[in-house]
């Protein structure tokens, strides 16, 4: 009886089989992308900025250089010359490499239409230092929906709101000292945005 579990399939049974071929070993790029995905998921949960492009560029640069060396030695690219790249993932979210640029309020139409008030998300924007011009951003981290809803509810009821979201707390590590936040362009005119305004000085 046990032998039946390991018998060869009949001709009729083979007709229903799909040949998936031999198992394929993942390429270095595929392994890298899998690790990259895990790291991005990890930092996203912690509400930390992470610059994917720098990681991709470092990987590509490493293997381009290895390919040149292999070609120079053998006259062709030998896969045996490629060693797994050791990546320090923390550098792509480190305050040493990332600076806080600004925080903006973004109107959420979906959450707002189900409530008698407008819901504004805070988007924390950063720049990876060796990419982009000063004052621009290439990373953004959105606060969690529950904090945006609670803040909007408090504003609607004319109540103070002092709770700090994880996204706001983490932004302090990168230089966010608080202050006024601009409103993202495109928010409808009728939307009342709760932003602080400075008093205008008058000449005596």
FIBA-959342 format. One line per 5 residues: number of its first residue (from 1); their letters; for each residue x, y, z of N, C-alpha, C, O. Coordinates in nm, 4 decimals. Example, Ala and Ser with C-alpha at 12.3 -4.5 7.8 and 13.67 -1.06 7.14 Angstrom:
1	as	1.3190,-0.5690,0.7800,1.2300,-0.4500,0.7800,1.3200,-0.3300,0.7800,1.4236,-0.3319,0.8465 ~ 1.2850,-0.2250,0.7080,1.3670,-0.1060,0.7140,1.2900,0.0030,0.7870,1.3409,0.1138,0.8039;
//
This chain:
1	xxxxx	0.0807,-0.1228,0.0000,0.0000,0.0000,0.0000,0.0838,0.1275,0.0000,0.0553,0.2171,-0.0795 ~ 0.1874,0.1405,0.0866,0.2687,0.2620,0.0860,0.3349,0.2865,-0.0477,0.3583,0.4014,-0.0851 ~ 0.3659,0.1787,-0.1215,0.4341,0.1958,-0.2492,0.3490,0.2732,-0.3477,0.4030,0.3376,-0.4377 ~ 0.2152,0.2687,-0.3330,0.1260,0.3393,-0.4246,0.1474,0.4890,-0.4221,0.1195,0.5571,-0.5208 ~ 0.1962,0.5413,-0.3113,0.2165,0.6859,-0.2983,0.3331,0.7327,-0.3853,0.3423,0.8515,-0.4163;
6	xxxxx	0.4214,0.6428,-0.4248,0.5406,0.6803,-0.4971,0.5468,0.6200,-0.6377,0.6524,0.6186,-0.7009 ~ 0.4322,0.5702,-0.6860,0.4315,0.5090,-0.8189,0.4446,0.6159,-0.9267,0.4142,0.7329,-0.9030 ~ 0.4897,0.5757,-1.0445,0.5001,0.6662,-1.1581,0.3597,0.6963,-1.2111,0.2749,0.6072,-1.2126 ~ 0.3335,0.8199,-1.2547,0.2001,0.8530,-1.3059,0.1735,0.7828,-1.4385,0.2651,0.7541,-1.5157 ~ 0.0472,0.7564,-1.4621,0.0083,0.6933,-1.5888,0.0103,0.7968,-1.7001,0.0250,0.9161,-1.6737;
11	xxxxx	-0.0044,0.7518,-1.8253,-0.0058,0.8411,-1.9410,-0.1216,0.9398,-1.9298,-0.1061,1.0584,-1.9585 ~ -0.2385,0.8894,-1.8876,-0.3558,0.9762,-1.8735,-0.3343,1.0828,-1.7659,-0.3766,1.1973,-1.7815 ~ -0.2678,1.0437,-1.6561,-0.2435,1.1386,-1.5482,-0.1453,1.2462,-1.5899,-0.1575,1.3614,-1.5482 ~ -0.0469,1.2091,-1.6729,0.0540,1.3057,-1.7165,-0.0067,1.4184,-1.7991,0.0483,1.5284,-1.8033 ~ -0.1185,1.3925,-1.8640,-0.1818,1.4936,-1.9481,-0.2282,1.6144,-1.8671,-0.2373,1.7259,-1.9185;
16	xxxxx	-0.2574,1.5897,-1.7390,-0.3053,1.6979,-1.6515,-0.1936,1.7663,-1.5752,-0.2200,1.8586,-1.4982 ~ -0.0684,1.7233,-1.5944,0.0445,1.7803,-1.5217,0.0988,1.9026,-1.5944,0.0962,1.9098,-1.7172 ~ 0.1474,1.9974,-1.5172,0.2173,2.1124,-1.5730,0.3631,2.1033,-1.5328,0.3954,2.0992,-1.4140 ~ 0.4498,2.1001,-1.6300,0.5925,2.0874,-1.6021,0.6475,2.2233,-1.5612,0.6554,2.3152,-1.6428 ~ 0.6853,2.2354,-1.4347,0.7368,2.3639,-1.3855,0.8888,2.3699,-1.3971,0.9499,2.4710,-1.3626;
21	xxxxx	0.9495,2.2626,-1.4453,1.0940,2.2619,-1.4662,1.1688,2.2511,-1.3346,1.1080,2.2476,-1.2276 ~ 1.3002,2.2458,-1.3428,1.3826,2.2359,-1.2204,1.3748,2.3646,-1.1407,1.3534,2.4721,-1.1967 ~ 1.3921,2.3535,-1.0100,1.3888,2.4735,-0.9251,1.5051,2.5639,-0.9618,1.6172,2.5170,-0.9819 ~ 1.4783,2.6940,-0.9706,1.5794,2.7893,-1.0142,1.6361,2.8645,-0.8948,1.5625,2.9058,-0.8052 ~ 1.7667,2.8815,-0.8947,1.8323,2.9563,-0.7876,1.8107,3.1052,-0.8123,1.8252,3.1520,-0.9252;
26	xxxxx	1.7764,3.1794,-0.7084,1.7531,3.3220,-0.7224,1.8819,3.3950,-0.7584,1.9897,3.3605,-0.7100 ~ 1.8696,3.4952,-0.8429,1.9850,3.5764,-0.8798,2.0194,3.6697,-0.7642,1.9354,3.6922,-0.6771 ~ 2.1418,3.7250,-0.7613,2.1767,3.8212,-0.6564,2.0793,3.9393,-0.6509,2.0468,3.9887,-0.5429 ~ 2.0329,3.9842,-0.7687,1.9395,4.0976,-0.7721,1.8060,4.0603,-0.7077,1.7474,4.1407,-0.6352 ~ 1.7586,3.9406,-0.7335,1.6322,3.8956,-0.6760,1.6426,3.8821,-0.5237,1.5504,3.9181,-0.4505;
31	xxxxx	1.7567,3.8293,-0.4775,1.7777,3.8183,-0.3327,1.7835,3.9562,-0.2684,1.7278,3.9784,-0.1609 ~ 1.8515,4.0483,-0.3354,1.8622,4.1847,-0.2858,1.7253,4.2503,-0.2759,1.6940,4.3135,-0.1749 ~ 1.6429,4.2359,-0.3799,1.5102,4.2977,-0.3807,1.4206,4.2397,-0.2712,1.3376,4.3103,-0.2138 ~ 1.4383,4.1112,-0.2433,1.3601,4.0486,-0.1359,1.3989,4.1071,-0.0007,1.3126,4.1366,0.0820 ~ 1.5298,4.1238,0.0212,1.5774,4.1835,0.1464,1.5340,4.3297,0.1553,1.4952,4.3778,0.2618;
36	xxxxx	1.5411,4.3990,0.0427,1.5009,4.5394,0.0392,1.3548,4.5550,0.0782,1.3189,4.6461,0.1527 ~ 1.2713,4.4663,0.0277,1.1293,4.4710,0.0616,1.1049,4.4515,0.2099,1.0199,4.5182,0.2690 ~ 1.1795,4.3601,0.2700,1.1649,4.3354,0.4141,1.2068,4.4580,0.4953,1.1409,4.4949,0.5925 ~ 1.3171,4.5203,0.4540,1.3657,4.6377,0.5269,1.2694,4.7551,0.5156,1.2472,4.8272,0.6129 ~ 1.2124,4.7742,0.3975,1.1173,4.8841,0.3784,0.9919,4.8632,0.4632,0.9368,4.9583,0.5186;
41	xxxxx	0.9477,4.7387,0.4725,0.8318,4.7072,0.5557,0.8623,4.7349,0.7028,0.7782,4.7865,0.7763 ~ 0.9832,4.6999,0.7440,1.0250,4.7196,0.8834,1.0270,4.8672,0.9215,0.9700,4.9053,1.0237 ~ 1.0924,4.9510,0.8402,1.1030,5.0929,0.8740,0.9688,5.1637,0.8586,0.9419,5.2623,0.9273 ~ 0.8845,5.1132,0.7682,0.7512,5.1731,0.7509,0.6685,5.1570,0.8786,0.5950,5.2476,0.9177 ~ 0.6812,5.0422,0.9422,0.6098,5.0188,1.0678,0.6604,5.1118,1.1776,0.5845,5.1514,1.2661;
46	xxxxx	0.7892,5.1463,1.1715,0.8493,5.2345,1.2717,0.8345,5.3822,1.2357,0.8763,5.4701,1.3111 ~ 0.7736,5.4087,1.1179,0.7519,5.5456,1.0693,0.8839,5.6221,1.0527,0.8939,5.7405,1.0847 ~ 0.9833,5.5511,1.0024,1.1127,5.6121,0.9734,1.1257,5.6355,0.8232,1.0729,5.5570,0.7445 ~ 1.1945,5.7411,0.7820,1.2203,5.7601,0.6389,1.3220,5.6574,0.5896,1.4124,5.6187,0.6637 ~ 1.3074,5.6140,0.4668,1.3996,5.5160,0.4080,1.4122,5.5490,0.2600,1.3117,5.5637,0.1905;
51	xxxxx	1.5382,5.5608,0.2108,1.5594,5.5999,0.0725,1.5956,5.4793,-0.0119,1.7107,5.4357,-0.0135 ~ 1.4981,5.4262,-0.0813,1.5138,5.3057,-0.1628,1.6150,5.3241,-0.2765,1.6951,5.2347,-0.3039 ~ 1.6109,5.4390,-0.3414,1.6959,5.4594,-0.4601,1.8444,5.4489,-0.4265,1.9216,5.3940,-0.5051 ~ 1.8852,5.5006,-0.3112,2.0258,5.4923,-0.2728,2.0683,5.3467,-0.2568,2.1790,5.3097,-0.2961 ~ 1.9818,5.2647,-0.1999,2.0120,5.1226,-0.1830,2.0239,5.0542,-0.3194,2.1145,4.9737,-0.3410;
56	xxxxx	1.9328,5.0861,-0.4107,1.9364,5.0285,-0.5448,2.0639,5.0698,-0.6183,2.1286,4.9884,-0.6841 ~ 2.0983,5.1974,-0.6057,2.2177,5.2472,-0.6740,2.3449,5.1834,-0.6195,2.4360,5.1515,-0.6959 ~ 2.3515,5.1648,-0.4880,2.4694,5.1015,-0.4276,2.4850,4.9576,-0.4763,2.5957,4.9114,-0.5042 ~ 2.3722,4.8880,-0.4858,2.3758,4.7495,-0.5339,2.4237,4.7447,-0.6789,2.5122,4.6661,-0.7128 ~ 2.3651,4.8287,-0.7642,2.4021,4.8290,-0.9063,2.5489,4.8669,-0.9268,2.6182,4.8095,-1.0108;
61	xxxxx	2.5943,4.9644,-0.8486,2.7331,5.0083,-0.8610,2.8298,4.8966,-0.8213,2.9323,4.8761,-0.8863 ~ 2.7964,4.8257,-0.7154,2.8810,4.7152,-0.6680,2.8956,4.6079,-0.7767,3.0067,4.5630,-0.8051 ~ 2.7840,4.5673,-0.8369,2.7901,4.4600,-0.9354,2.8447,4.5063,-1.0700,2.9017,4.4256,-1.1435 ~ 2.8291,4.6323,-1.1039,2.8928,4.6836,-1.2256,3.0447,4.6787,-1.2121,3.1155,4.6418,-1.3057 ~ 3.0935,4.7168,-1.0936,3.2369,4.7155,-1.0689,3.2921,4.5737,-1.0708,3.3994,4.5487,-1.1256;
66	xxxxx	3.2177,4.4805,-1.0101,3.2609,4.3407,-1.0092,3.2628,4.2826,-1.1505,3.3507,4.2034,-1.1846 ~ 3.1658,4.3223,-1.2318,3.1601,4.2735,-1.3692,3.2799,4.3236,-1.4496,3.3360,4.2495,-1.5303 ~ 3.3191,4.4488,-1.4277,3.4355,4.5050,-1.4963,3.5637,4.4292,-1.4587,3.6462,4.3965,-1.5440 ~ 3.5775,4.4025,-1.3276,3.6959,4.3309,-1.2803,3.7011,4.1899,-1.3376,3.8072,4.1435,-1.3793 ~ 3.5869,4.1216,-1.3397,3.5804,3.9852,-1.3910,3.6126,3.9820,-1.5402,3.6830,3.8925,-1.5870;
71	xxxxx	3.5608,4.0799,-1.6149,3.5856,4.0873,-1.7585,3.7327,4.1148,-1.7880,3.7888,4.0617,-1.8838 ~ 3.7941,4.1980,-1.7052,3.9352,4.2318,-1.7235,4.0250,4.1103,-1.6979,4.1278,4.0941,-1.7638 ~ 3.9869,4.0261,-1.6034,4.0680,3.9095,-1.5677,4.0487,3.7933,-1.6648,4.1457,3.7331,-1.7108 ~ 3.9222,3.7620,-1.6957,3.8928,3.6418,-1.7747,3.8643,3.6695,-1.9223,3.8737,3.5799,-2.0062 ~ 3.8300,3.7925,-1.9525,3.7856,3.8209,-2.0886,3.6368,3.7997,-2.1035,3.5803,3.8217,-2.2106;
76	xxxxx	3.5742,3.7576,-1.9976,3.4281,3.7392,-1.9913,3.3868,3.7535,-1.8459,3.4717,3.7516,-1.7567 ~ 3.2579,3.7677,-1.8213,3.2085,3.7844,-1.6849,3.1817,3.6468,-1.6249,3.0962,3.5727,-1.6733 ~ 3.2547,3.6136,-1.5203,3.2412,3.4848,-1.4528,3.1543,3.5029,-1.3275,3.1928,3.5757,-1.2360 ~ 3.0384,3.4379,-1.3224,2.9497,3.4495,-1.2054,3.0172,3.4127,-1.0735,2.9763,3.4590,-0.9670 ~ 3.1207,3.3291,-1.0812,3.1907,3.2861,-0.9591,3.2619,3.4023,-0.8911,3.2944,3.3944,-0.7726;
81	xxxxx	3.2864,3.5100,-0.9652,3.3550,3.6261,-0.9085,3.2625,3.7147,-0.8256,3.3085,3.8049,-0.7557 ~ 3.1337,3.6889,-0.8336,3.0372,3.7728,-0.7631,3.0084,3.7164,-0.6247,2.9488,3.6095,-0.6111 ~ 3.0507,3.7885,-0.5236,3.0230,3.7502,-0.3862,2.9006,3.8281,-0.3374,2.8791,3.9414,-0.3806 ~ 2.8206,3.7699,-0.2487,2.7036,3.8416,-0.1970,2.7445,3.9744,-0.1331,2.8384,3.9795,-0.0537 ~ 2.6751,4.0790,-0.1675,2.7059,4.2106,-0.1142,2.6554,4.2217,0.0297,2.5423,4.1832,0.0595;
86	xxxxx	2.7383,4.2736,0.1170,2.7003,4.2940,0.2561,2.6442,4.4361,0.2692,2.7164,4.5338,0.2493 ~ 2.5190,4.4465,0.3017,2.4513,4.5767,0.3020,2.4214,4.6225,0.4444,2.3661,4.5481,0.5254 ~ 2.4590,4.7455,0.4720,2.4230,4.8093,0.5986,2.2938,4.8865,0.5744,2.2968,5.0029,0.5344 ~ 2.1814,4.8217,0.5986,2.0518,4.8815,0.5670,2.0239,5.0072,0.6479,1.9478,5.0936,0.6044 ~ 2.0846,5.0177,0.7646,2.0553,5.1315,0.8525,2.0979,5.2650,0.7913,2.0428,5.3691,0.8270;
91	xxxxx	2.1947,5.2635,0.7001,2.2430,5.3882,0.6406,2.1353,5.4590,0.5596,2.1397,5.5809,0.5432 ~ 2.0384,5.3829,0.5088,1.9360,5.4420,0.4224,1.8210,5.5045,0.5014,1.7269,5.5591,0.4437 ~ 1.8300,5.4958,0.6340,1.7317,5.5639,0.7179,1.8000,5.6375,0.8335,1.7348,5.6797,0.9291 ~ 1.9313,5.6520,0.8231,2.0086,5.7147,0.9305,1.9965,5.8671,0.9291,1.9990,5.9281,0.8222 ~ 1.9834,5.9296,1.0473,1.9838,6.0766,1.0560,2.1143,6.1384,1.0060,2.1191,6.2581,0.9776;
96	xxxxx	2.2201,6.0575,0.9949,2.3468,6.1073,0.9398,2.3358,6.1340,0.7898,2.4117,6.2136,0.7345 ~ 2.2412,6.0674,0.7247,2.2269,6.0794,0.5795,2.0964,6.1456,0.5361,2.0779,6.1746,0.4179 ~ 2.0073,6.1691,0.6298,1.8750,6.2231,0.5962,1.8446,6.3459,0.6809,1.8716,6.3474,0.8010 ~ 1.7882,6.4487,0.6182,1.7493,6.5693,0.6909,1.6000,6.5934,0.6731,1.5424,6.5642,0.5684 ~ 1.5396,6.6471,0.7772,1.3983,6.6849,0.7706,1.3845,6.8112,0.6863,1.4633,6.9045,0.7012;
101	xxxxx	1.2854,6.8147,0.5984,1.2628,6.9304,0.5121,1.1401,7.0097,0.5565,1.1489,7.1302,0.5798 ~ 1.0260,6.9422,0.5682,0.9031,7.0109,0.6057,0.7949,6.9089,0.6381,0.8090,6.7896,0.6114 ~ 0.6867,6.9590,0.6962,0.5669,6.8782,0.7157,0.4516,6.9553,0.6542,0.4369,7.0751,0.6781 ~ 0.3699,6.8877,0.5755,0.2580,6.9525,0.5088,0.1281,6.8807,0.5431,0.1281,6.7615,0.5738 ~ 0.0182,6.9540,0.5376,-0.1141,6.8978,0.5586,-0.1729,6.8590,0.4238,-0.1747,6.9397,0.3309;
106	xxxxx	-0.2210,6.7354,0.4130,-0.2799,6.6862,0.2891,-0.4242,6.6450,0.3143,-0.4531,6.5630,0.4014 ~ -0.5128,6.7030,0.2371,-0.6558,6.6757,0.2527,-0.6884,6.5341,0.2061,-0.6499,6.4935,0.0964 ~ -0.7597,6.4593,0.2905,-0.8015,6.3241,0.2550,-0.9503,6.3260,0.2212,-1.0349,6.3341,0.3102 ~ -0.9811,6.3185,0.0930,-1.1197,6.3289,0.0479,-1.2037,6.2108,0.0951,-1.3200,6.2285,0.1312 ~ -1.1468,6.0912,0.0952,-1.2225,5.9713,0.1315,-1.2677,5.9755,0.2766,-1.3839,5.9476,0.3060;
111	xxxxx	-1.1765,6.0104,0.3684,-1.2120,6.0174,0.5110,-1.3009,6.1378,0.5397,-1.3869,6.1321,0.6276 ~ -1.2805,6.2458,0.4665,-1.3572,6.3689,0.4919,-1.5034,6.3563,0.4514,-1.5913,6.4122,0.5170 ~ -1.5296,6.2832,0.3437,-1.6683,6.2766,0.2941,-1.7600,6.1965,0.3873,-1.8823,6.2045,0.3765 ~ -1.7003,6.1193,0.4784,-1.7793,6.0410,0.5731,-1.7948,6.1102,0.7072,-1.8457,6.0517,0.8028 ~ -1.7499,6.2372,0.7140,-1.7540,6.3107,0.8395,-1.7993,6.4545,0.8151,-1.7901,6.5042,0.7029;
116	xxxxx	-1.8479,6.5209,0.9189,-1.8933,6.6597,0.9022,-1.7790,6.7607,0.9039,-1.8022,6.8810,0.9155 ~ -1.6561,6.7120,0.8924,-1.5390,6.7995,0.8919,-1.4324,6.7412,0.7999,-1.4408,6.6253,0.7594 ~ -1.3339,6.8212,0.7679,-1.2261,6.7782,0.6797,-1.1132,6.7126,0.7594,-1.0764,6.7587,0.8674 ~ -1.0601,6.6053,0.7042,-0.9501,6.5324,0.7664,-0.8224,6.5637,0.6894,-0.8156,6.5464,0.5677 ~ -0.7212,6.6101,0.7628,-0.5930,6.6446,0.7028,-0.4833,6.5547,0.7578,-0.4601,6.5491,0.8786;
121	xxxxx	-0.4171,6.4854,0.6681,-0.3019,6.4038,0.7064,-0.1775,6.4913,0.7107,-0.1648,6.5872,0.6345 ~ -0.0870,6.4576,0.7996,0.0429,6.5243,0.8010,0.1441,6.4352,0.7284,0.1605,6.3175,0.7604 ~ 0.2096,6.4938,0.6320,0.3127,6.4237,0.5558,0.4473,6.4837,0.5925,0.4708,6.6028,0.5719 ~ 0.5360,6.4005,0.6470,0.6688,6.4450,0.6888,0.7668,6.4188,0.5748,0.7837,6.3051,0.5307 ~ 0.8306,6.5246,0.5283,0.9157,6.5160,0.4101,1.0632,6.5297,0.4461,1.1017,6.6103,0.5308;
126	xxxxx	1.1436,6.4489,0.3794,1.2866,6.4433,0.4078,1.3667,6.4433,0.2769,1.3132,6.4219,0.1681 ~ 1.4972,6.4681,0.2924,1.5874,6.4562,0.1769,1.7091,6.3723,0.2151,1.7722,6.3943,0.3185 ~ 1.7400,6.2760,0.1291,1.8631,6.1993,0.1445,1.9760,6.2881,0.0941,1.9725,6.3332,-0.0204 ~ 2.0753,6.3138,0.1772,2.1703,6.4226,0.1565,2.2444,6.4215,0.0231,2.2711,6.5285,-0.0316 ~ 2.2779,6.3074,-0.0302,2.3557,6.3053,-0.1546,2.2669,6.3017,-0.2792,2.3165,6.2821,-0.3901;
131	xxxxx	2.1370,6.3203,-0.2613,2.0422,6.3217,-0.3725,1.9547,6.4473,-0.3641,1.9097,6.4858,-0.2562 ~ 1.9321,6.5091,-0.4776,1.8422,6.6237,-0.4797,1.9070,6.7520,-0.4319,2.0150,6.7518,-0.3728 ~ 1.8376,6.8621,-0.4593,1.8875,6.9934,-0.4201,1.8387,7.0304,-0.2802,1.7381,6.9783,-0.2319 ~ 1.9114,7.1202,-0.2170,1.8748,7.1647,-0.0833,1.7367,7.2288,-0.0873,1.7063,7.3076,-0.1769 ~ 1.6541,7.1944,0.0101,1.5191,7.2483,0.0164,1.4154,7.1605,-0.0508,1.2955,7.1793,-0.0306;
136	xxxxx	1.4612,7.0632,-0.1316,1.3687,6.9694,-0.1947,1.3599,6.8428,-0.1100,1.4383,6.8241,-0.0170 ~ 1.2645,6.7564,-0.1423,1.2512,6.6322,-0.0674,1.2424,6.5140,-0.1634,1.1983,6.5288,-0.2773 ~ 1.2845,6.3974,-0.1169,1.2727,6.2763,-0.1966,1.2209,6.1578,-0.1153,1.2178,6.0445,-0.1635 ~ 1.1803,6.1858,0.0089,1.1205,6.0839,0.0953,1.0020,6.1481,0.1675,1.0101,6.2637,0.2088 ~ 0.8947,6.0758,0.1826,0.7825,6.1256,0.2617,0.7272,6.0132,0.3487,0.7207,5.8976,0.3068;
141	xxxxx	0.6881,6.0489,0.4693,0.6307,5.9535,0.5640,0.4971,6.0092,0.6112,0.4910,6.1186,0.6674 ~ 0.3912,5.9342,0.5885,0.2572,5.9785,0.6285,0.2263,5.9317,0.7703,0.2642,5.8219,0.8108 ~ 0.1568,6.0173,0.8445,0.1136,5.9762,0.9781,-0.0001,5.8753,0.9669,-0.0615,5.8617,0.8611 ~ -0.0272,5.8061,1.0744,-0.1321,5.7052,1.0766,-0.2691,5.7724,1.0710,-0.2869,5.8804,1.1272 ~ -0.3669,5.7094,1.0034,-0.5005,5.7688,0.9889,-0.5674,5.8052,1.1206,-0.6345,5.9079,1.1301;
146	xxxxx	-0.5493,5.7211,1.2225,-0.6192,5.7473,1.3487,-0.5794,5.8803,1.4120,-0.6614,5.9451,1.4770 ~ -0.4539,5.9210,1.3932,-0.4092,6.0483,1.4500,-0.4678,6.1660,1.3726,-0.5040,6.2678,1.4316 ~ -0.4769,6.1521,1.2417,-0.5368,6.2578,1.1600,-0.6843,6.2760,1.1950,-0.7334,6.3885,1.2032 ~ -0.7541,6.1651,1.2155,-0.8971,6.1702,1.2477,-0.9193,6.2306,1.3863,-1.0078,6.3142,1.4044 ~ -0.8394,6.1884,1.4834,-0.8554,6.2412,1.6197,-0.8244,6.3906,1.6256,-0.8919,6.4653,1.6965;
151	xxxxx	-0.7238,6.4337,1.5524,-0.6894,6.5774,1.5518,-0.7998,6.6590,1.4853,-0.8367,6.7659,1.5339 ~ -0.8526,6.6079,1.3737,-0.9601,6.6780,1.3037,-1.0869,6.6837,1.3886,-1.1586,6.7838,1.3876 ~ -1.1141,6.5753,1.4624,-1.2314,6.5715,1.5504,-1.2176,6.6744,1.6626,-1.3132,6.7442,1.6964 ~ -1.0975,6.6825,1.7195,-1.0735,6.7801,1.8271,-1.0899,6.9229,1.7751,-1.1493,7.0074,1.8421 ~ -1.0377,6.9492,1.6570,-1.0499,7.0826,1.5976,-1.1959,7.1177,1.5721,-1.2396,7.2298,1.5979;
156	xxxxx	-1.2699,7.0211,1.5217,-1.4121,7.0410,1.4917,-1.4904,7.0730,1.6194,-1.5839,7.1530,1.6165 ~ -1.4523,7.0109,1.7308,-1.5215,7.0315,1.8587,-1.4580,7.1414,1.9441,-1.4916,7.1594,2.0611 ~ -1.3637,7.2154,1.8804,-1.2951,7.3253,1.9516,-1.2276,7.2781,2.0796,-1.2341,7.3445,2.1831 ~ -1.1633,7.1634,2.0710,-1.0917,7.1075,2.1852,-0.9430,7.0983,2.1523,-0.9060,7.0812,2.0361 ~ -0.8580,7.1096,2.2540,-0.7136,7.1006,2.2286,-0.6732,6.9584,2.1916,-0.7375,6.8616,2.2321;
161	xxxxx	-0.5667,6.9475,2.1150,-0.5146,6.8165,2.0774,-0.3634,6.8187,2.0935,-0.2944,6.8965,2.0275 ~ -0.3124,6.7340,2.1807,-0.1689,6.7358,2.2110,-0.1002,6.6020,2.1850,0.0204,6.5895,2.2060 ~ -0.1754,6.5027,2.1399,-0.1158,6.3704,2.1181,-0.0127,6.3758,2.0040,-0.0345,6.4411,1.9019 ~ 0.0981,6.3067,2.0235,0.2050,6.3042,1.9235,0.2064,6.1690,1.8535,0.2144,6.0650,1.9188 ~ 0.1986,6.1703,1.7224,0.1997,6.0460,1.6453,0.3420,5.9921,1.6337,0.4379,6.0682,1.6470;
166	xxxxx	0.3571,5.8617,1.6092,0.4919,5.8056,1.5879,0.5664,5.8751,1.4746,0.6875,5.8950,1.4833 ~ 0.4955,5.9118,1.3689,0.5606,5.9790,1.2562,0.6178,6.1138,1.2982,0.7278,6.1507,1.2571 ~ 0.5433,6.1869,1.3796,0.5924,6.3167,1.4277,0.7092,6.2980,1.5239,0.8082,6.3709,1.5175 ~ 0.6972,6.2006,1.6124,0.8041,6.1739,1.7091,0.9344,6.1379,1.6379,1.0410,6.1874,1.6744 ~ 0.9259,6.0523,1.5368,1.0466,6.0106,1.4650,1.1076,6.1262,1.3859,1.2293,6.1308,1.3678;
171	xxxxx	1.0246,6.2199,1.3386,1.0763,6.3312,1.2584,1.1700,6.4204,1.3390,1.2551,6.4887,1.2822 ~ 1.1546,6.4199,1.4704,1.2429,6.5002,1.5554,1.3876,6.4504,1.5476,1.4813,6.5277,1.5674 ~ 1.4053,6.3221,1.5191,1.5403,6.2656,1.5075,1.6156,6.3247,1.3883,1.7385,6.3218,1.3831 ~ 1.5399,6.3779,1.2934,1.5992,6.4275,1.1691,1.5986,6.5803,1.1589,1.6312,6.6371,1.0547 ~ 1.5606,6.6458,1.2697,1.5689,6.7912,1.2714,1.4386,6.8664,1.2751,1.4388,6.9891,1.2655;
176	xxxxx	1.3258,6.7966,1.2889,1.1977,6.8674,1.2970,1.1820,6.9280,1.4364,1.1758,6.8560,1.5361 ~ 1.1758,7.0592,1.4419,1.1619,7.1280,1.5705,1.0227,7.1855,1.5899,0.9995,7.2629,1.6827 ~ 0.9295,7.1477,1.5020,0.7937,7.2014,1.5122,0.7813,7.3328,1.4379,0.8721,7.3730,1.3652 ~ 0.6700,7.3984,1.4563,0.6486,7.5258,1.3875,0.5367,7.5148,1.2869,0.4614,7.4174,1.2862 ~ 0.5260,7.6155,1.2015,0.4172,7.6197,1.1045,0.4337,7.5123,0.9976,0.5453,7.4756,0.9608;
181	xxxxx	0.3200,7.4625,0.9486,0.3218,7.3671,0.8393,0.2465,7.4257,0.7210,0.1346,7.4746,0.7369 ~ 0.3068,7.4213,0.6019,0.2352,7.4679,0.4839,0.1276,7.3684,0.4451,0.1309,7.2527,0.4871 ~ 0.0333,7.4127,0.3658,-0.0728,7.3247,0.3179,-0.0420,7.2870,0.1748,-0.0021,7.3714,0.0946 ~ -0.0603,7.1605,0.1429,-0.0272,7.1127,0.0101,-0.1184,7.1785,-0.0939,-0.2386,7.1899,-0.0700 ~ -0.0649,7.2222,-0.2088,-0.1464,7.2831,-0.3134,-0.2530,7.1868,-0.3634,-0.2313,7.0656,-0.3661;
186	xxxxx	-0.3685,7.2405,-0.4030,-0.4734,7.1560,-0.4567,-0.5847,7.1295,-0.3582,-0.6878,7.0739,-0.3959 ~ -0.5668,7.1680,-0.2314,-0.6739,7.1514,-0.1341,-0.7845,7.2496,-0.1699,-0.7558,7.3678,-0.1893 ~ -0.9123,7.2047,-0.1798,-1.0219,7.2935,-0.2185,-1.0273,7.4194,-0.1324,-0.9930,7.4173,-0.0142 ~ -1.0710,7.5288,-0.1941,-1.0751,7.6582,-0.1246,-1.1660,7.6540,-0.0035,-1.1387,7.7185,0.0978 ~ -1.2771,7.5761,-0.0140,-1.3734,7.5747,0.0958,-1.3229,7.4989,0.2184,-1.3828,7.5071,0.3255;
191	xxxxx	-1.2121,7.4247,0.2028,-1.1569,7.3503,0.3167,-1.0909,7.4456,0.4141,-1.0040,7.5240,0.3758 ~ -1.1314,7.4392,0.5388,-1.0706,7.5213,0.6415,-0.9529,7.4456,0.7002,-0.9701,7.3406,0.7621 ~ -0.8356,7.4980,0.6809,-0.7143,7.4314,0.7264,-0.6648,7.4952,0.8553,-0.6356,7.6147,0.8574 ~ -0.6550,7.4174,0.9632,-0.6102,7.4731,1.0921,-0.4597,7.4923,1.0965,-0.3877,7.4069,1.1483 ~ -0.4110,7.6049,1.0420,-0.2683,7.6343,1.0491,-0.2473,7.7605,1.1299,-0.3303,7.8514,1.1298;
196	xxxxx	-0.1341,7.7640,1.1991,-0.1018,7.8799,1.2789,-0.0580,7.9954,1.1899,0.0034,7.9741,1.0853 ~ -0.0891,8.1149,1.2304,-0.0454,8.2317,1.1548,0.0246,8.3274,1.2477,-0.0154,8.3444,1.3628 ~ 0.1294,8.3901,1.1976,0.2030,8.4868,1.2769,0.1410,8.6252,1.2629,0.0921,8.6624,1.1562 ~ 0.1438,8.6995,1.3704,0.0917,8.8358,1.3644,0.1843,8.9244,1.2836,0.3064,8.9119,1.2930 ~ 0.1275,9.0137,1.2045,0.2063,9.1020,1.1203,0.2433,9.2265,1.1976,0.1569,9.2935,1.2542;
201	xxxx	0.3736,9.2579,1.2000,0.4195,9.3750,1.2716,0.3893,9.5011,1.1912,0.3990,9.5021,1.0685 ~ 0.3528,9.6061,1.2621,0.3229,9.7333,1.1946,0.4283,9.8347,1.2366,0.4757,9.8350,1.3502 ~ 0.4636,9.9208,1.1412,0.5632,10.0225,1.1696,0.5002,10.1332,1.2540,0.3854,10.1723,1.2329 ~ 0.5781,10.1822,1.3494,0.5302,10.2926,1.4302,0.5598,10.4244,1.3615,0.5267,10.5305,1.4146;
//
